[in-house]
Structure formats: C-alpha cells, structure tokens
Amino acid sequence: MFNKNVLKPFLESISNYGDKNAFCINEILYSYNQLGKFVSKIRSIINNIDQENKYFGLVVNDDIETYASIFALWLEGKAYIPLHPKQPIERNLEIIDQMEISIILDSSNDNIYNEFTTISTQDLVYRNSFLELNNNISEDDLAYILFTSGSTGKPKGVMISRRNVGAFMDSFWDTDIEIDENDRCLQTFDLTFDVSVQSFLTPLTRGACVYTIPHDQIKYSYVFGLLEDHQITFGAIAPSMIRYLKPYFDEIDLPKMKICIVTAEASPLELIKEWQKCIPNATVYDFYGPTEATIYCTYYKVKRSNDNRSLNGMLSIGKPLKNVEAIIIDDDTNILEKGEKGELCVSGDHITSGYWKNPEKNKESFFEKVFNGEKQRFYYTGDLCYLEDGEIMLYGRKDSQVKIQGYRVELGEIEFHAREFLNGINVVVLPFVNKSSNTELSIFIETKKIDINSLESYLKLKLPPYMIPTNYSLVQDFPLNTNGKIDKIKLKKNERI
C-alpha cells in the first residue's frame, strides 16, 4: 500500500515531470530532476550504513535536503524522527534517548549533536541515480514517529507505519479533491506536525510544486506574500493562521485558489465564511484528525450557502474518510444513538499501532470492540461529539489537552516543568482566547512572590515556543470547589490579562 500510494507515484512525478518545479523554498525553485538527485545522494549513504536500528533522527530545516532525506529514508525502509532546530535541545535529546537514535541526518551549517554520528546532507555529492523501489519492505515497518506533548513531562512518540500512510493517501484521493502538475501548493506546517506530511506528499505524488515557509520568517506575513505572489491553488491552513490574515482580508483576492483545507483545530464558521470571500473560486474542506489517526480521519465539505452544519459556532467535522470507522461511545464503550453526546473513537488502517515503548499509555488509549460483525481496535480521541443526520458535530475536549497554533498540548506537561522549577509550588495552566481570537496559555502559581522571568526562561529551555504561557498570575490560595478540587472556573475569572 505504501509503495503503491506513496513511493511509486512520487517516483513517477520525477520521471514524468522532471523539468517542472517540485519545491519553492525561500524563493529558490527546485525541479523534480534536482529533487531526484538529492534523494539519490542521500539514499546512497544510508544504503551503506550497517545498523539494525531503522530509526534516524532528522533535523527538520526548511531546505531541499531535509525533504529529500525523508524520501531517501523511505526508499530504504527506514523511518524519520523529526528534531526541530528551533525547539529546546533538551527536548530533542530526550527524543533521541527514547528512540536510541545513533545516526542523525542534518543539513545545518553547524552541528550541535556532536556526540552522535551526524551525516551532513548538504555536503554529500551526487554520483548516480538511486531511485529504484524496494518491494521487500513490510507495511508494518514505521514511516515516521512524531513526539507529542506528554503529561508526565516526557514527550510521547506516536508510531506511524507505512500501512498507515498508504491508507491515508488512498483515503485522501477518495474524496473529490484533485490536483495535478500545474498546481502550486502551500506547506505552512512544521515537519514535527503531521499535517506537514499531507502538505508535501499530496503535491509531490501528483507532480505539483510545494511552497514552504522559512523558519526565520514571520509565518502569517510570509504566507500572505506566497498566496498572492505565486497565486497558490491548493493548501491546508489552520484557522489561527486565517485569523492572523483577517486584517488583510480586504486586500486578499485569490481567484486562482481551487482547494483550501482548514485543519489542525476547530474551525469557526463565521471566520471561514469571511475567508471564502478571499478565495471566491475555491472549495473549502474542514479536515479533522489526531496524530494517532494519521493526519486526517474525517472531513466536511463546506458549502458557500448558509446551510453548513455547525455547533457553538464551529463547523462540523463531517464523515469518516475511506479506511476509517467512527463511533461515538459512552463511558462503558456502548455505542450511542444519533444526537447523544459521547466520545468519538476511530478505527481502521489509519490508526497507529501505539506509542513508542509506552504500554501504559497504549492500554489507556486503545480498546477492542465488535463493530459491523468483527472485532476492531479503536482509538479514544478524547473529543466529545454527537451525530446529526450522519455528520459528526464536535462539542469539545474530554480531557485537559488543548490546541495551540494547531499543536495538541497536554497542559500537565507545562505544569510538570513549572512545578519542577518552583520546587513543588502548585501551578495550574489554563487556555484563554486573546484579542485576535487565538488560544494562548495562562499559568497560575500558588504563591505571593516569585521571579517570573526566571520561570519563563526555564520553561523556554524545556518546551517549544507554542507551549510557553503568555500570561502569569500569582494567587495566594487557589479557590476550591465543593469536591475539594481546584476551582478552575473561579481561577480563570481572576486572570490578569
């Protein structure tokens, strides 16, 4: 499935559209012929490495070598573990340690992983084409592992197999979305985030060109320029990014855009309706999916009329994709009837085999149930939903995870590191909506006085930027509810913003 739906069409793009552009990175264009040469030179050195560990660290810079490294690894039956250069080195070292990585591919000018074998991909020399398919690789071998926020203070690795990615591609093209070699496609997501895989993979398997965002640019400003200067025709974008573009809506006119996917967080209906005016000829889709379900597992086609399904101002997440089954259950895993609110659970070939070396989390997150006459393995998404005329309506999160800039964040991880720095002083982290209608984080600290700057500096050493609170409040005594638990509603009302 992976070779058929991913690698074979990718190699056909190189063969059939060699002179066409595959990437536009920082305003530099790279053809499919050039991309094939980058893949070949990197694959050649991977092929000569004799090690049992199939997992390679990959420093995910915004450059052609990084994208080529992904395909080189896949052609060799290896998996990549993204290490973001802008995230704290301690976090990346924790990931390296968990995966027992010994080899890192890095296109950076400066190597910061001196204690590991590091292959400088930009220094490799192309000698000959090495793009043949290997048909002896198991579908159960991993394609990548993405580390998401963990409540224990340690990030947890979601294992995505070749079967998972192959099934996703099959599902994606089963929608009525079509792109071809003439399309110009937006890639706004960091390579540590799963939507990035769709954003580069779907164009590259159709001969289209991928337009990326440099790490050193203000993202929304650069996206604004790309959309207009290059007349982007297809792209996935988070609603929070659209909010940042909202002040420029009067200036934005993108008649060439054909398809726009909104994803990564709940999509406000009114915002999307305003955005549709900027892209008058585009079809908009709302795609939903946790990392554990390989990028997307449901989708909703947004109408241009006023009869879109929504709940609390948020668009429906629609129906399951091909290769996915979805049910809504109560606390005893009984399937609920239409209109009854419960937890959304999904099964099928998209669903991860689990978390890396984390049996306890696997036991918590997955369960087996007879559905449609056969035993199936389901994933608890943690999202509360109900069915309305066959469409899934998203009600909210069941647990303490929130979406920040499209990333799913476990508030307990931030609290863990803050308490560690504060020698056990109690803290609570809560989300709030800022003046731009984007979600940010507040941290409440049960004390009269601390050095907030020192705490913030410490958190920046431990956590990626999107997990750093933007509001700090000192509270002498946390309010408690009748159950003796911290009353987070009262706490939030006292927030100093």
C-alpha positions in Angstrom: 0.0 0.0 0.0 2.9 2.4 0.8 4.8 1.7 -2.4 1.6 1.9 -4.5 0.2 5.0 -3.0 3.3 6.9 -1.9 6.6 6.0 -3.4 5.6 4.8 -6.8 3.6 8.0 -7.7 6.4 10.1 -6.2 9.0 8.4 -8.5 6.6 8.8 -11.4 6.5 12.5 -10.7 10.3 12.6 -11.0 10.1 10.6 -14.2 7.2 12.4 -15.9 7.7 16.0 -14.7 11.5 16.2 -14.3 11.8 19.7 -15.6 8.8 21.0 -13.6 9.2 22.6 -10.2 8.9 20.4 -7.2 9.7 22.9 -4.5 9.9 26.7 -3.9 11.9 27.2 -0.8 12.8 30.7 0.3 12.1 31.8 -3.3 14.5 29.2 -4.8 13.0 26.8 -7.2 14.0 23.1 -7.4 12.9 20.8 -10.2 11.8 17.2 -9.9 15.1 16.2 -11.6 17.0 18.1 -8.9 14.9 16.6 -6.2 15.6 13.1 -7.5 19.4 13.8 -7.4 19.2 15.0 -3.8 17.2 11.9 -2.8 19.7 9.6 -4.6 22.8 11.1 -3.0 21.3 10.8 0.5 19.9 7.3 -0.1 23.3 6.1 -1.3 25.0 6.9 2.1 22.0 5.4 4.0 22.2 2.3 2.0 25.9 1.9 3.0 25.1 2.1 6.8 25.1 -1.2 8.5 22.9 -0.9 11.6 19.9 -2.7 12.9 18.2 0.5 14.1 15.8 1.6 11.4 15.1 5.0 13.1 17.1 8.0 12.0 17.0 11.4 13.6 16.3 14.2 11.1 16.9 17.8 11.8 14.0 19.4 10.0 15.3 22.5 8.4 13.3 24.3 5.7 15.5 23.1 2.8 15.6 20.7 -0.1 18.0 18.3 1.7 15.5 17.8 4.6 12.6 16.8 2.3 14.9 14.7 0.1 16.1 12.9 3.3 12.5 11.8 4.1 12.1 10.0 0.7 15.6 8.6 0.9 14.8 7.0 4.2 11.5 5.7 3.0 13.1 4.2 -0.1 15.5 2.3 2.2 12.7 1.1 4.5 13.8 3.5 7.4 11.8 5.9 9.5 12.5 9.5 10.3 12.1 11.1 13.8 11.9 14.9 13.3 14.2 17.1 15.5 13.2 20.7 15.2 16.1 23.2 15.2 14.0 25.8 17.0 12.9 23.6 19.9 15.0 23.2 23.1 18.0 20.9 22.7 16.9 19.2 25.9 13.6 18.2 24.4 15.3 16.8 21.2 17.9 14.9 23.3 15.0 13.4 25.3 13.5 12.2 22.0 16.9 10.9 20.8 17.3 9.0 24.1 13.9 7.4 23.9 14.4 6.2 20.4 18.0 5.1 21.0 19.0 7.0 17.9 22.6 6.8 16.9 22.6 8.5 13.5 21.2 11.9 12.6 20.7 13.5 9.2 21.4 17.2 9.3 21.5 19.9 6.6 22.5 22.6 9.1 25.7 24.6 8.8 26.6 23.9 12.4 26.3 20.5 14.0 25.0 20.6 17.6 24.8 16.8 18.0 28.5 16.1 18.3 28.1 13.0 20.5 26.1 11.2 17.7 27.1 10.1 14.2 25.8 13.0 12.1 25.5 13.0 8.3 25.8 16.4 6.8 23.4 16.0 3.9 24.4 19.3 2.3 28.0 18.1 1.9 27.1 14.9 0.0 27.9 14.6 -3.7 25.6 13.2 -6.3 27.1 10.4 -8.3 24.4 8.3 -9.8 20.6 7.9 -9.8 19.4 5.6 -7.0 15.6 5.7 -7.1 14.6 2.0 -7.6 11.7 0.7 -5.5 12.4 -2.0 -2.8 9.3 -4.2 -2.7 10.6 -6.3 0.2 9.8 -3.8 3.0 6.9 -4.7 5.4 3.9 -2.5 5.5 4.2 -2.7 9.3 7.6 -1.0 9.3 7.4 2.6 10.5 7.5 5.6 8.2 7.9 8.2 11.0 7.4 8.8 14.7 6.1 12.1 15.9 6.6 13.1 19.5 3.6 14.9 21.1 3.1 16.5 24.5 3.1 14.1 27.4 1.5 14.6 30.9 4.5 13.1 32.7 6.8 15.8 31.4 8.2 13.4 28.7 7.1 13.7 25.1 5.4 10.6 23.8 6.2 9.0 20.4 3.3 8.2 18.0 4.3 5.4 15.7 3.1 5.8 12.1 3.6 2.8 9.8 3.9 2.6 6.1 0.5 0.9 6.1 -0.9 4.0 7.9 0.5 6.5 5.4 -0.5 4.4 2.4 -4.1 4.0 3.7 -4.2 7.8 4.4 -3.2 8.6 0.8 -5.8 6.1 -0.5 -8.4 7.8 1.7 -7.4 11.3 0.7 -7.8 10.7 -3.0 -11.1 9.0 -2.4 -12.6 12.4 -1.7 -13.3 14.6 -4.7 -10.1 16.6 -4.3 -7.9 16.6 -7.4 -4.6 18.3 -8.1 -2.1 17.9 -11.0 1.3 19.0 -12.2 0.1 22.6 -12.8 -0.9 23.2 -9.1 1.0 25.4 -6.7 0.6 24.1 -3.2 1.1 25.6 0.2 3.1 23.9 3.0 2.8 26.0 6.2 3.3 23.4 8.9 6.5 22.4 10.7 7.8 19.0 9.9 7.2 18.0 13.6 3.5 18.3 12.9 1.6 15.6 11.0 -0.3 17.9 8.6 3.1 18.7 7.0 3.1 15.2 5.6 -0.1 15.8 3.7 1.1 19.2 2.7 4.2 18.0 0.9 3.2 14.4 0.0 -0.1 15.0 -1.9 1.6 17.6 -4.3 4.7 15.5 -4.8 2.7 12.4 -5.8 0.9 14.5 -8.5 3.8 16.4 -10.0 2.8 19.7 -8.3 5.0 22.3 -6.7 5.3 22.8 -2.9 5.8 26.3 -1.5 7.3 26.3 2.1 7.8 28.8 4.9 11.3 29.7 6.1 11.9 29.2 9.8 13.2 32.8 10.2 10.2 34.5 8.7 7.0 35.7 10.4 4.8 32.9 9.3 1.5 34.7 8.6 3.2 37.6 6.8 5.2 35.2 4.6 2.0 33.2 3.8 0.3 36.4 2.8 3.1 37.1 0.3 3.1 33.5 -1.1 -0.6 33.3 -1.6 -0.6 36.5 -3.7 2.8 36.5 -5.4 2.7 32.8 -6.5 -1.1 32.5 -6.9 -1.3 29.4 -4.7 -4.0 27.0 -5.9 -4.1 24.4 -3.1 -3.2 24.3 0.5 -4.0 23.3 4.1 -4.1 26.0 6.7 -5.0 26.3 10.3 -7.9 28.7 11.4 -5.5 30.5 13.7 -3.4 31.4 10.6 -6.5 32.7 8.9 -7.3 34.9 11.9 -3.8 36.5 11.6 -4.6 37.2 7.9 -8.0 38.7 8.8 -6.8 42.3 9.0 -5.8 41.9 5.3 -9.0 40.3 4.0 -9.9 43.5 2.1 -6.6 43.2 0.2 -6.6 39.5 -0.4 -8.1 38.3 -3.7 -7.1 34.8 -4.7 -9.2 33.7 -7.7 -6.7 31.0 -8.7 -7.1 29.0 -5.5 -9.1 25.9 -6.2 -9.0 24.0 -2.9 -8.4 25.1 0.7 -8.3 22.7 3.6 -8.8 24.1 7.1 -7.4 21.8 9.8 -5.4 21.4 13.0 -8.1 22.9 15.2 -11.8 23.6 15.4 -12.9 25.8 12.5 -15.2 28.8 13.3 -18.0 29.0 10.7 -18.1 32.8 10.5 -14.3 33.1 10.0 -14.4 30.5 7.2 -17.3 32.3 5.6 -15.3 35.6 5.5 -12.2 33.7 4.2 -14.3 32.2 1.4 -14.8 35.7 0.0 -11.0 36.0 -0.4 -10.9 32.7 -2.3 -14.0 33.1 -4.5 -13.4 30.0 -6.7 -12.1 27.6 -4.1 -13.8 24.7 -2.5 -13.2 24.6 1.3 -12.9 21.4 3.3 -12.8 21.0 7.1 -10.5 18.1 7.9 -10.2 16.6 11.3 -7.8 14.0 12.8 -5.5 13.3 15.8 -1.9 12.3 15.1 -2.8 8.8 16.2 -5.2 8.5 13.2 -2.5 9.5 10.6 -3.2 13.2 9.7 -7.0 13.1 9.0 -9.8 10.7 9.7 -13.0 12.8 8.9 -13.8 15.6 6.6 -16.6 18.1 5.8 -17.1 19.9 2.6 -18.0 23.5 3.3 -20.9 25.0 1.3 -21.0 28.6 0.2 -24.6 28.8 1.2 -25.9 29.3 4.8 -26.8 25.7 5.5 -23.5 24.5 6.8 -23.7 22.3 9.9 -22.1 23.8 13.0 -22.2 23.6 16.8 -21.4 26.5 19.1 -20.1 28.4 16.0 -17.7 25.6 14.9 -18.0 23.7 11.7 -19.0 20.0 11.7 -16.1 17.6 11.2 -18.2 15.6 8.8 -18.0 12.0 8.0 -15.2 9.3 8.2 -12.7 9.0 5.4 -12.4 5.8 3.5 -10.4 3.2 5.5 -11.8 4.7 8.8 -14.6 3.7 11.0 -16.0 6.1 13.6 -18.3 5.5 16.6 -19.5 7.7 19.5 -19.5 5.9 22.9 -20.4 6.4 26.5 -18.1 5.7 29.4 -18.8 2.0 29.2 -17.9 1.9 25.4 -21.5 1.5 24.4 -22.3 3.0 21.0 -24.6 6.0 21.4 -27.6 6.8 19.3 -27.9 9.8 17.0 -27.9 13.1 19.0 -26.4 11.6 22.1 -23.1 13.2 23.2 -20.1 11.0 23.9 -16.5 10.3 23.0 -15.5 10.0 19.3 -13.5 6.8 18.7 -11.9 5.7 15.4 -10.6 2.5 13.9 -9.1 1.3 10.6 -5.9 1.3 8.7 -5.1 4.9 9.6 -4.8 4.1 13.3 -1.3 3.9 14.9 -0.1 0.7 16.5 0.5 2.8 19.6 3.1 4.9 21.5 6.7 4.1 21.5 7.6 1.8 24.4 4.7 3.1 26.4 2.4 0.1 27.3 0.5 2.0 30.0 -0.5 4.8 27.6 -1.4 2.2 24.9 -3.7 0.5 27.4 -5.4 3.8 28.2 -5.8 5.0 24.6 -7.0 1.9 22.7 -9.7 -0.7 23.1 -11.2 -3.6 21.1 -14.9 -3.8 20.3 -17.1 -5.8 17.9 -18.4 -3.5 15.3 -20.0 -4.4 11.9 -19.7 -8.0 12.9 -16.0 -8.1 13.5 -13.6 -7.2 16.3 -11.9 -3.9 15.7 -9.3 -1.9 17.5 -10.4 1.7 18.3 -8.6 4.8 19.5 -10.1 7.1 22.1 -9.8 10.6 20.5 -10.7 12.4 23.7 -13.1 14.6 21.7 -16.8 14.9 22.7 -19.1 14.6 19.7 -22.6 13.6 18.6 -24.2 12.6 15.3 -26.6 14.9 13.4 -28.0 13.4 10.2 -24.9 11.4 9.7 -22.5 14.3 10.3 -20.2 14.4 13.3 -20.6 17.5 15.5 -17.6 18.5 17.6 -18.5 19.5 21.1 -15.1 19.9 22.9 -12.3 18.1 24.6 -12.9 15.4 27.2 -9.5 15.8 28.9 -7.1 18.6 29.6 -5.5 18.8 26.1 -5.9 22.0 24.1 -4.9 23.1 20.6 -2.3 25.9 20.4 -1.3 27.1 16.9 -2.6 23.7 15.7 -0.5 21.7 18.1 -2.1 19.5 20.6 -0.8 20.4 24.0 -1.0 18.5 27.3 -1.4 21.2 30.0 0.1 18.7 32.5 3.5 18.8 30.8 3.8 22.5 31.3 2.6 22.2 34.9 5.2 19.5 35.5 8.1 21.6 34.4 6.9 24.7 36.2 6.5 22.7 39.5 9.9 21.2 39.0 11.5 24.7 38.8 9.4 26.0 41.7 10.3 23.1 44.0 6.8 21.8 44.2 4.8 25.0 44.4 1.3 24.3 42.9 0.6 25.6 39.4 -2.3 25.4 37.0 -2.2 26.1 33.3 -5.4 27.1 31.5 -6.1 28.3 28.0 -7.6 31.7 27.2 -8.6 33.4 24.0 -6.7 36.6 23.1 -7.9 39.7 21.3 -7.1 38.1 18.0 -9.4 35.2 18.9 -6.4 32.8 19.1 -5.8 30.4 22.0 -2.9 31.2 24.4 -1.9 29.8 27.8 -2.1 31.3 31.3 -0.2 29.9 34.2 -1.5 30.4 37.8 1.1 30.0 40.6 0.0 29.5 44.2 2.4 31.9 45.9 2.8 35.5 46.8 6.1 36.2 45.1 8.4 34.5 42.6 10.8 35.6 39.8 8.6 35.2 36.8 11.4 36.0 34.3 13.4 33.1 35.7 10.5 30.7 35.5 9.8 31.8 31.9 13.5 31.3 30.9 13.5 27.9 32.5 10.3 26.8 30.6 11.9 28.0 27.3 14.7 25.6 27.9 12.3 22.7 28.3 9.4 23.4 26.0 8.8 24.5 22.4 7.6 28.1 21.8 3.9 27.3 21.4 3.8 25.7 24.9 5.2 28.8 26.7 2.5 30.6 28.7 2.0 34.3 27.7 0.2 35.3 30.9 1.5 34.7 34.5 -0.7 35.2 37.6 0.2 34.8 41.3 -2.6 33.6 43.5 -2.1 33.4 47.3 -4.6 30.5 47.7 -6.2 28.6 44.8 -10.1 28.5 45.1 -11.5 25.1 45.7 -14.9 23.6 44.7 -17.2 21.5 46.8 -15.2 18.4 45.9 -12.1 19.9 47.3 -10.6 20.3 43.9 -9.1 23.5 42.4 -12.0 25.5 41.0 -10.6 26.4 37.6 -13.6 28.4 36.6 -13.1 30.8 39.6 -9.4 30.8 39.0 -9.8 31.8 35.4 -12.2 34.7 36.3 -9.3 36.2 38.4 -6.9 36.0 35.4 -4.9 39.2 34.9 -4.7 39.7 31.1 
